[in-house]
Amino acid sequence: MLIAGWVVILLMGIMLAWLWKSLPPQLPWFYSLPGGEQQLVNKMVLVGILPGTMVILGITRALAGWAGKGDAPVETTLMAGSLLAVGILAAGFFRVMQIFAL
């Protein structure tokens, strides 16, 4: 499961590097906020999301290893939850990239 998380983060980085020059300076990210400038973030925030996600994934892996000593279901559940969170973040990321890739 850990490898799947790293692969998704790697794909996010590749797509960001590939589309970097075509991205506007401000991107819509916070869709839950009212329209306008409140939804926008600087495109550098997307760069910060990648290492932040890697750190969170690493911390979750360490926590799962510690909490799951001798209890594989606990470790598997924590890692599955971490992978789900990375998947949700990646879905939003790829959706924003898709807007500007077309």
Phi, psi and omega in degrees: 000325181297320180297322179298319178298315179295323179295317179297317179295320177298316178297322177298317179295319179296316180294320179297317179294322182292322184260003189307312184290334181272352180281140175287166181296330179241134182237146175287129180225318184265079183290342181283345178275160177302155183302167178101206186292342179294335181276347190270147172228155175294146182294343175293336177298324179296326176294322179289335180294324183297304178293329177298319178293322178296319179295314180299319178296319178294318178296318179297321178296316179296318178296320179295321178295321180288314183286334185264014179302113179079003181223086185299323179298325178294313180298316180296319180295316179296318180291324177294320177296320177296317179295323177297316179297317177296321179296319179294316177298317180295323179298316177295319179299310182294329178293316178295319179295324181296326179301319185264351179279337184277000000 
